[in-house]
């Protein structure tokens, strides 16, 4: 039996301005339970390097907890930053 993934929707700006708040949200979400998790990125309107660091750190933290974290439905701005950073494979 496959355990369904939990999902957290991120929206708006994922930038240095909102980094601390968004990071706290993501970390609390990951701490809730050890099942696979998804971050829904369809509503992210802007992403900068601080936001990118939050996403990549969240993936590492999930791995350290022994679970998977996937990035679901990335918006255009998210795809653009990942492509610029040569990290497009992280979205698949």
N, C-alpha and C positions, 0 to 999 in steps of 0.2 A: 504494500500500500504506500503510495507516494503522499508525503505530507505537503499540502499546498503552501506556497510561499506567502508570507505576509508582505504587504505593500505599504510604502509611505510615499505620499505624493508631495513633491517639492514644486513650488511655483514662485513666480516673480523672479527677483534678482538673486543670484547665487554669486555674490561678489564680496569684496573685502568689507563693504558697509554692513552686510548681514552675516558675515562669516561666523562670528561667535554664536549667534542665535541658531543659525542653521546647523552648525556643527553639534551643538548641544542637542538639538532635535534628533539628528541622525544617530548620535551615540546612545541616546535614551531608547530609540527605536531598536537598535541592535541589541541592547541589554535586556529587552523584554523577554525574549525566548530564543532558544538555539535552533529554531527551524530556519530553512532558507528564507531569504528576504529579497525584496525588490525595491528599488527606488524608482518611482515613476517621475521621469524628467520632462514629460510633455508640456508642463506649464512653466518651465524655466525660460524667462525672457532675456536673461543676460547671464553670462558666465565669464568670470575672469580667472586668473591663476589661483587666487585664494579659494574660489569655488572648486576649481579642478583639484586642488590639494585636498579639500574636504572629501570629495568623492573618492579619490584614490586612497586616502587614509581610511575611509569607511570600508572599502574593499579589503584592505590589509587587516583591519580590526575584525571583520567578519571571519576572515581566514584564521586568525589567531584564536577565535572562539570556536573554530571547527565547523563553521557553516558557510554557505555560499551567499554572495550578494551580487545581484545582477542589476544593471541599469536598464530600465524599461522605457521604451518609446521616447528617446531623446529628441528634444526640440531642435530646430535649425541652429540656434545659437550654441547649443551644447555640441551638436555634431561638428560645427565649424571649429570650435576650440579644440576638440579632440583630434580633428584632422590636422590642424595647425601644429599640434604637439606630437604628431605621429603616433597617436594612441587610439586610432579608430578601432583596432581589434578589441579594445577594452569594452566597446559598446555591443559587441556581438555575443 
